[in-house]
Amino acid sequence: MGNLKNKLLRIKMPHTYVLLTMILLSVVVLTYLIPAGEYERVLDEVSGKMVVLPESFHYVEGIRPGFFDVFLALQHGYVSAANILFLIVFAYSYVYLLTENGTLNRAIQVLVRCLGSHTYLLIPVCMLLFGLLGATLGIFEETYGLVPVFIGIMTALGYDPLVGGAMVYVGVATGFAAALTNPFSVGIAQSIAEVPINSGLGYRVVIFAVFQTVAIWYVMRYARRVKADPTKSVLYGEPYEVQIPAPKEEDDVFTLRQKLCLLLFFVTIGILLYGTTQLGWYIDEIAAMFLMMMVITGVVGGYNATQICQSFIASTKSVVPSILVIGFTRGILLTMQNAMISDTIVYGLARMLNYSNRVFSAVGMLILQNIINFFITGSSSQATITMPIMAPVADIVGLSRQTAVLCYCFGDGFSDMFWPTACSLECGLMGISLDKWYKFMAPLFAIMVVLQLVFIGISVYVY
């Protein structure tokens, strides 16, 4: 038994680009096996969203990629994902400068002195905060710029980058999936399913509490193990792709300039929250804000124009290998879109539901939503495509439409932490490879799958 365990531990997944290439080639094969098709979409005046007409599916002519088109899809993927790529570049350049001029290190020293031996409390507090933001306001992409911030903080506190990245990513993704009033998942899905907005909240509160507790427990358990023995880190023995620079100052003096830079850091977070919640900011505005604050912080920190530019260039050198993965993934999605096979897949999967048992039907709907999320990323997109289909299906098999909404929320949200078409972006933000992420995430995701099945089964009797 021990030999088998050692052999399993020595098994290595292919390099991230090899894995993504395999997925891309598999999608290309599917474009020749699955006929192109689409649903007709109309504007729903109530929600303001384009919704699918369930009975309107028909076959069309799609674009089947040739040999050259495979490489062209990657080029188009990088161009299409440019806004996200540069958000990561600008956000990391800001964090890099804060670390390089010693601000972040001095602030962490003060934090450690204040918390004493209780620095681990940062994990549950921050994860619960991010979870609530995701569950109520639908915050998700808005946290991209905070990933390198928390990586820097937790690495300086003696953990590995995965702890800092998971605090943000797992925290907000779990909240987004176990949604309470999330307007981008529950709100859209319930409006399309024609059930009262934010109804069924009591059961979802229980779901949120259980999932968030499990996520926090898992990350804290991993963090304690890494802090006690760094060799237990899944990243042990491998250089991190995103490097945090060593501060230039050799003493522990918290200078006035560093204090002002720290104040600007909190101002930046405040602007981020206000802009995304009140001004409708999205990727472009957030990226521009980080670039602006990087320049302002450089000036306040005593850097001249040349030094600011040098710091910016140095930061990009370490982050480029990671962000290239994101454009690659976008190329895979564009290949499916051009071939127009996504709607065909949804149509085929929806017809496979078991109509004989309500619990089996609900579980089948959950599995289908998880599969669909591999091909259709984005909560709003998946809701507008699947809910007009799944809501009538729920009526046919005797399920509440609330259960159909819950299946959508689970399938759309939790698998974002596992499917490579979704989690590769966050791996790029954290500077780690997909195989290391799966080594960390697989046990937690397995627990989440079991919990999803349990809560979906119970929902058949609750709703």
C-alpha positions as CSV (number, residue, x, y, z in Angstrom):
1,M,0.0,0.0,0.0
2,G,2.9,2.3,0.9
3,N,4.6,1.7,-2.4
4,L,1.4,2.4,-4.3
5,K,1.0,5.7,-2.5
6,N,4.6,6.7,-3.3
7,K,4.1,5.9,-6.9
8,L,0.9,8.0,-7.1
9,L,2.7,10.9,-5.4
10,R,5.5,10.7,-8.0
11,I,3.0,10.9,-10.9
12,K,3.4,14.3,-12.6
13,M,0.8,16.0,-14.8
14,P,2.0,17.4,-18.1
15,H,3.2,21.0,-18.4
16,T,0.4,23.5,-18.4
17,Y,0.8,24.3,-22.1
18,V,0.9,20.6,-22.9
19,L,-2.4,20.1,-21.0
20,L,-4.0,23.1,-22.7
21,T,-2.8,21.9,-26.1
22,M,-4.4,18.5,-25.5
23,I,-7.7,20.3,-24.6
24,L,-7.5,22.5,-27.6
25,L,-6.9,19.6,-30.0
26,S,-9.8,17.7,-28.3
27,V,-12.1,20.7,-28.9
28,V,-10.9,20.8,-32.6
29,V,-11.9,17.1,-32.9
30,L,-15.3,17.8,-31.3
31,T,-16.0,20.5,-34.0
32,Y,-15.9,17.7,-36.6
33,L,-18.0,15.3,-34.6
34,I,-20.6,17.7,-33.2
35,P,-22.8,19.5,-35.7
36,A,-23.1,23.3,-35.3
37,G,-26.3,24.6,-33.9
38,E,-27.9,27.5,-32.1
39,Y,-30.9,28.7,-30.2
40,E,-32.8,31.8,-31.1
41,R,-32.4,34.6,-28.5
42,V,-34.8,37.4,-27.7
43,L,-34.5,40.4,-25.4
44,D,-36.3,39.9,-22.1
45,E,-37.8,43.3,-21.2
46,V,-37.9,42.5,-17.5
47,S,-34.3,41.4,-17.0
48,G,-32.9,43.3,-19.9
49,K,-31.0,40.2,-21.0
50,M,-31.0,38.1,-24.1
51,V,-32.7,34.8,-23.3
52,V,-33.0,31.6,-25.2
53,L,-36.2,30.3,-26.7
54,P,-36.3,26.7,-25.5
55,E,-37.9,25.2,-28.6
56,S,-35.9,27.2,-31.2
57,F,-32.8,25.0,-31.5
58,H,-31.8,24.4,-35.1
59,Y,-28.7,23.3,-36.9
60,V,-26.5,25.8,-38.8
61,E,-23.2,26.0,-40.5
62,G,-20.2,26.5,-38.2
63,I,-16.5,27.1,-38.9
64,R,-14.5,23.9,-38.5
65,P,-10.9,24.8,-37.8
66,G,-8.1,23.6,-40.1
67,F,-4.4,23.2,-39.1
68,F,-3.6,26.9,-39.5
69,D,-6.8,27.9,-37.7
70,V,-5.6,26.3,-34.5
71,F,-2.7,28.7,-34.3
72,L,-4.9,31.6,-35.5
73,A,-7.3,30.8,-32.6
74,L,-4.5,31.3,-30.1
75,Q,-3.6,34.6,-31.6
76,H,-7.2,35.7,-31.5
77,G,-7.4,34.4,-27.9
78,Y,-4.5,36.6,-26.8
79,V,-6.0,39.6,-28.5
80,S,-9.5,38.9,-27.0
81,A,-8.0,38.5,-23.5
82,A,-5.8,41.6,-23.7
83,N,-7.9,43.6,-21.2
84,I,-7.5,40.8,-18.6
85,L,-3.8,40.3,-19.4
86,F,-3.0,44.0,-18.9
87,L,-5.1,44.1,-15.7
88,I,-2.8,41.5,-14.3
89,V,0.3,43.3,-15.5
90,F,-0.8,46.7,-14.0
91,A,-2.1,45.2,-10.8
92,Y,1.1,43.2,-10.2
93,S,3.3,46.2,-11.1
94,Y,1.6,48.2,-8.3
95,V,2.2,45.4,-5.8
96,Y,5.7,44.9,-7.0
97,L,6.5,48.6,-6.4
98,L,5.0,48.5,-2.9
99,T,7.2,45.5,-2.1
100,E,10.3,46.8,-3.7
101,N,10.2,50.1,-1.8
102,G,9.7,48.2,1.5
103,T,6.2,49.4,2.2
104,L,4.5,46.0,2.3
105,N,7.3,44.4,4.4
106,R,7.2,47.2,7.0
107,A,3.4,47.0,7.1
108,I,3.5,43.3,7.6
109,Q,6.0,43.7,10.4
110,V,3.6,46.0,12.2
111,L,0.7,43.6,11.5
112,V,2.7,40.7,13.0
113,R,3.5,42.7,16.1
114,C,-0.2,43.6,16.6
115,L,-1.5,40.1,16.0
116,G,1.3,38.3,17.8
117,S,0.9,34.5,17.3
118,H,-2.6,35.0,15.8
119,T,-1.7,36.0,12.2
120,Y,-3.5,32.9,11.0
121,L,-6.8,34.7,11.8
122,L,-6.3,36.7,8.6
123,I,-7.3,33.6,6.7
124,P,-10.8,33.1,8.0
125,V,-11.6,36.8,8.3
126,C,-10.5,37.6,4.8
127,M,-12.0,34.5,3.2
128,L,-15.4,35.2,4.9
129,L,-15.3,38.8,3.7
130,F,-14.5,37.8,0.1
131,G,-17.2,35.1,0.3
132,L,-19.8,37.5,1.4
133,L,-18.9,39.9,-1.4
134,G,-19.3,37.1,-3.9
135,A,-22.5,35.8,-2.4
136,T,-24.3,39.1,-2.1
137,L,-22.9,41.6,-4.6
138,G,-21.6,39.1,-7.2
139,I,-18.0,40.3,-6.8
140,F,-15.5,38.1,-8.6
141,E,-13.4,39.6,-11.4
142,E,-13.0,42.7,-9.3
143,T,-10.8,40.7,-6.9
144,Y,-8.2,39.9,-9.6
145,G,-6.0,42.8,-8.6
146,L,-6.0,41.7,-5.0
147,V,-4.5,38.2,-5.6
148,P,-0.9,39.4,-5.9
149,V,-1.5,41.7,-2.8
150,F,-2.4,38.7,-0.6
151,I,0.2,36.5,-2.1
152,G,2.8,39.1,-1.1
153,I,1.4,39.4,2.4
154,M,1.0,35.7,3.2
155,T,4.4,34.9,1.7
156,A,6.1,37.4,3.9
157,L,4.2,35.9,6.9
158,G,5.9,32.5,6.2
159,Y,3.3,30.8,4.0
160,D,3.5,29.9,0.3
161,P,1.8,31.9,-2.5
162,L,-1.0,29.3,-2.7
163,V,-2.3,30.4,0.7
164,G,-2.5,34.0,-0.3
165,G,-4.1,33.2,-3.7
166,A,-6.6,30.8,-2.2
167,M,-7.7,33.3,0.4
168,V,-9.0,35.5,-2.4
169,Y,-9.9,33.0,-5.1
170,V,-11.4,30.1,-3.1
171,G,-13.0,32.6,-0.7
172,V,-14.8,34.7,-3.4
173,A,-15.5,31.7,-5.7
174,T,-17.1,29.7,-3.0
175,G,-19.3,32.7,-2.0
176,F,-20.2,33.3,-5.7
177,A,-21.3,29.7,-6.1
178,A,-23.1,29.4,-2.8
179,A,-24.9,32.6,-3.6
180,L,-27.3,34.5,-1.4
181,T,-28.4,37.5,-3.4
182,N,-25.8,37.5,-6.2
183,P,-27.5,39.5,-9.0
184,F,-25.3,37.9,-11.7
185,S,-26.2,34.3,-10.9
186,V,-29.2,33.9,-8.6
187,G,-30.8,37.2,-9.8
188,I,-30.6,36.4,-13.5
189,A,-31.5,32.7,-13.1
190,Q,-34.5,33.4,-11.0
191,S,-35.8,36.1,-13.3
192,I,-35.5,33.8,-16.3
193,A,-37.1,30.9,-14.4
194,E,-39.9,33.3,-13.4
195,V,-39.6,32.8,-9.6
196,P,-39.6,35.7,-7.1
197,I,-36.2,37.4,-7.0
198,N,-34.2,36.3,-3.9
199,S,-36.8,33.8,-2.9
200,G,-35.6,30.6,-1.2
201,L,-33.0,32.6,0.7
202,G,-33.2,30.6,4.0
203,Y,-32.0,27.4,2.4
204,R,-29.2,29.2,0.5
205,V,-28.0,30.8,3.8
206,V,-27.4,27.3,5.2
207,I,-25.6,26.3,2.0
208,F,-23.4,29.3,2.1
209,A,-22.5,28.8,5.8
210,V,-21.5,25.1,5.2
211,F,-19.5,25.6,2.0
212,Q,-17.7,28.7,3.3
213,T,-16.8,26.9,6.6
214,V,-15.4,23.9,4.7
215,A,-13.4,26.2,2.4
216,I,-11.9,28.2,5.3
217,W,-11.1,25.0,7.2
218,Y,-9.3,23.5,4.2
219,V,-7.2,26.5,3.5
220,M,-6.3,27.0,7.2
221,R,-5.4,23.3,7.5
222,Y,-3.1,23.6,4.5
223,A,-1.6,26.9,5.7
224,R,-0.8,25.5,9.2
225,R,0.9,22.5,7.6
226,V,3.0,24.7,5.3
227,K,3.9,27.1,8.1
228,A,5.1,24.2,10.3
229,D,7.0,22.4,7.5
230,P,7.6,24.2,4.2
231,T,8.3,20.9,2.5
232,K,4.6,20.1,2.8
233,S,3.8,22.9,0.3
234,V,2.7,21.6,-3.1
235,L,5.1,24.2,-4.5
236,Y,8.1,23.0,-2.5
237,G,11.3,22.6,-4.6
238,E,10.0,24.7,-7.5
239,P,10.6,28.4,-8.1
240,Y,7.5,30.5,-8.1
241,E,6.7,31.9,-11.5
242,V,5.8,35.2,-10.0
243,Q,8.6,36.5,-7.9
244,I,8.2,39.1,-5.1
245,P,11.2,41.4,-5.0
246,A,13.3,41.9,-1.8
247,P,12.9,45.3,-0.2
248,K,15.8,47.7,-0.8
249,E,15.9,49.0,2.8
250,E,18.1,47.0,5.2
251,D,16.6,48.4,8.4
252,D,13.3,48.0,10.1
253,V,12.4,51.7,10.1
254,F,8.9,52.5,8.9
255,T,9.6,55.7,7.0
256,L,7.2,58.6,6.4
257,R,7.2,57.8,2.7
258,Q,6.3,54.2,3.3
259,K,3.5,55.2,5.6
260,L,2.1,57.5,2.9
261,C,2.4,54.7,0.4
262,L,0.5,52.4,2.8
263,L,-2.2,55.0,3.1
264,L,-2.4,55.2,-0.7
265,F,-2.8,51.4,-0.7
266,F,-5.9,51.6,1.5
267,V,-7.2,54.5,-0.7
268,T,-6.7,52.2,-3.7
269,I,-8.8,49.4,-2.1
270,G,-11.5,52.0,-1.3
271,I,-11.5,53.3,-4.8
272,L,-11.7,49.8,-6.2
273,L,-14.7,48.9,-4.0
274,Y,-16.5,52.2,-4.8
275,G,-15.8,52.1,-8.5
276,T,-17.0,48.5,-8.9
277,T,-20.1,48.8,-6.7
278,Q,-21.2,52.4,-7.5
279,L,-19.7,53.4,-10.8
280,G,-20.1,50.2,-12.8
281,W,-16.3,49.8,-13.2
282,Y,-15.1,46.6,-14.9
283,I,-11.8,45.3,-16.2
284,D,-10.6,48.4,-18.1
285,E,-11.3,50.9,-15.4
286,I,-9.7,48.6,-12.7
287,A,-6.6,48.1,-14.8
288,A,-6.3,51.9,-15.4
289,M,-6.7,52.6,-11.7
290,F,-3.8,50.2,-10.7
291,L,-1.6,51.8,-13.4
292,M,-2.4,55.2,-12.1
293,M,-1.8,54.3,-8.5
294,M,1.5,52.6,-9.4
295,V,2.7,55.9,-10.8
296,I,1.4,58.0,-7.9
297,T,2.8,55.6,-5.3
298,G,6.1,55.7,-7.1
299,V,6.2,59.5,-6.9
300,V,5.2,59.5,-3.2
301,G,7.7,56.8,-2.5
302,G,10.5,59.0,-3.8
303,Y,11.1,57.3,-7.1
304,N,11.9,59.5,-10.2
305,A,10.4,58.8,-13.6
306,T,13.2,56.5,-14.7
307,Q,13.0,54.4,-11.5
308,I,9.2,54.0,-11.8
309,C,9.7,52.8,-15.4
310,Q,12.5,50.4,-14.3
311,S,10.3,49.0,-11.5
312,F,7.4,48.5,-14.0
313,I,9.6,46.6,-16.5
314,A,11.1,44.4,-13.7
315,S,7.6,43.5,-12.6
316,T,6.5,42.4,-16.1
317,K,9.5,40.1,-16.5
318,S,8.2,37.8,-13.7
319,V,4.5,37.9,-14.6
320,V,4.5,37.3,-18.3
321,P,5.0,33.5,-18.2
322,S,1.8,33.2,-16.1
323,I,-0.5,35.5,-18.1
324,L,0.3,33.8,-21.4
325,V,-1.8,30.9,-20.1
326,I,-4.9,33.1,-20.1
327,G,-4.8,34.0,-23.8
328,F,-4.2,30.3,-24.6
329,T,-7.4,29.4,-22.7
330,R,-9.4,32.1,-24.5
331,G,-8.3,30.6,-27.8
332,I,-9.9,27.3,-26.8
333,L,-13.2,29.1,-26.1
334,L,-13.1,31.0,-29.3
335,T,-12.6,27.8,-31.3
336,M,-15.8,26.4,-29.8
337,Q,-17.7,29.7,-30.4
338,N,-16.6,29.9,-34.1
339,A,-17.6,26.2,-34.6
340,M,-21.0,27.0,-32.9
341,I,-21.0,23.7,-31.0
342,S,-21.8,25.1,-27.5
343,D,-25.5,25.3,-28.1
344,T,-25.6,21.9,-29.6
345,I,-23.9,20.5,-26.6
346,V,-26.4,22.2,-24.3
347,Y,-29.3,20.8,-26.4
348,G,-27.9,17.3,-26.3
349,L,-27.2,17.2,-22.6
350,A,-30.6,18.7,-21.7
351,R,-32.3,15.7,-23.5
352,M,-30.4,13.2,-21.4
353,L,-32.0,13.9,-18.1
354,N,-33.6,11.0,-16.3
355,Y,-37.4,11.6,-15.9
356,S,-38.1,8.7,-13.7
357,N,-36.9,9.9,-10.3
358,R,-36.9,13.5,-9.0
359,V,-33.7,13.2,-7.0
360,F,-31.9,11.5,-9.9
361,S,-33.2,14.2,-12.3
362,A,-32.0,17.0,-10.0
363,V,-28.5,15.3,-9.7
364,G,-28.5,14.9,-13.5
365,M,-29.3,18.5,-13.9
366,L,-26.4,19.4,-11.6
367,I,-24.0,17.2,-13.5
368,L,-25.1,18.8,-16.8
369,Q,-24.6,22.3,-15.6
370,N,-21.1,21.4,-14.5
371,I,-20.3,19.9,-17.9
372,I,-21.8,22.9,-19.7
373,N,-19.6,25.2,-17.6
374,F,-16.5,23.8,-19.3
375,F,-17.8,25.0,-22.7
376,I,-19.6,28.2,-21.6
377,T,-17.8,30.3,-19.1
378,G,-19.3,33.4,-17.5
379,S,-22.3,33.2,-15.1
380,S,-24.6,35.5,-17.1
381,S,-23.9,33.6,-20.4
382,Q,-24.6,30.2,-18.9
383,A,-27.8,31.5,-17.2
384,T,-29.2,33.0,-20.3
385,I,-28.5,29.9,-22.4
386,T,-29.4,27.1,-19.9
387,M,-32.1,28.4,-17.7
388,P,-34.7,28.9,-20.4
389,I,-34.2,25.2,-21.1
390,M,-33.8,23.8,-17.6
391,A,-36.8,25.7,-16.1
392,P,-39.3,23.9,-18.4
393,V,-37.4,20.6,-18.0
394,A,-37.8,21.0,-14.2
395,D,-41.6,21.4,-14.7
396,I,-41.6,18.2,-16.8
397,V,-39.8,16.0,-14.3
398,G,-41.6,17.4,-11.3
399,L,-38.8,19.6,-9.8
400,S,-39.2,23.0,-8.4
401,R,-37.7,25.7,-10.5
402,Q,-35.8,26.8,-7.4
403,T,-33.9,23.5,-7.6
404,A,-33.1,24.2,-11.2
405,V,-31.7,27.6,-10.2
406,L,-29.6,26.0,-7.5
407,C,-28.3,23.4,-9.9
408,Y,-27.2,26.3,-12.2
409,C,-25.5,28.2,-9.4
410,F,-23.6,25.1,-8.2
411,G,-22.6,24.0,-11.7
412,D,-21.6,27.5,-12.8
413,G,-19.7,28.4,-9.7
414,F,-17.8,25.6,-8.0
415,S,-16.5,24.1,-11.3
416,D,-14.8,27.4,-12.0
417,M,-12.3,26.3,-9.4
418,F,-11.6,23.1,-11.3
419,W,-12.2,23.3,-15.1
420,P,-8.9,24.5,-16.8
421,T,-10.9,26.8,-19.1
422,A,-11.8,28.8,-15.9
423,C,-9.1,28.2,-13.3
424,S,-6.1,28.8,-15.6
425,L,-6.8,32.5,-15.3
426,E,-6.5,32.4,-11.5
427,C,-3.4,30.2,-11.8
428,G,-1.9,32.9,-14.0
429,L,-2.7,35.5,-11.3
430,M,-1.0,33.3,-8.7
431,G,1.9,32.4,-10.8
432,I,1.5,28.6,-10.4
433,S,1.0,25.8,-12.9
434,L,-2.2,23.9,-13.4
435,D,-0.8,20.7,-12.1
436,K,0.2,22.3,-8.8
437,W,-3.2,23.9,-8.5
438,Y,-5.0,20.6,-9.0
439,K,-2.8,18.9,-6.4
440,F,-3.9,21.6,-3.9
441,M,-7.5,21.9,-5.0
442,A,-8.6,18.3,-5.9
443,P,-9.4,17.1,-2.3
444,L,-11.4,20.3,-1.6
445,F,-13.3,20.1,-4.9
446,A,-14.1,16.4,-4.2
447,I,-15.6,17.5,-0.8
448,M,-17.5,20.3,-2.6
449,V,-18.9,17.8,-5.1
450,V,-20.3,15.6,-2.3
451,L,-21.8,18.6,-0.6
452,Q,-23.4,19.7,-3.8
453,L,-25.0,16.3,-4.3
454,V,-26.3,16.3,-0.7
455,F,-27.8,19.8,-0.9
456,I,-29.3,19.2,-4.3
457,G,-31.0,16.0,-3.1
458,I,-32.4,17.8,0.0
459,S,-33.6,20.7,-2.2
460,V,-36.0,18.4,-3.9
461,Y,-37.9,18.1,-0.6
462,V,-37.2,21.7,0.7
463,Y,-38.5,23.5,-2.4
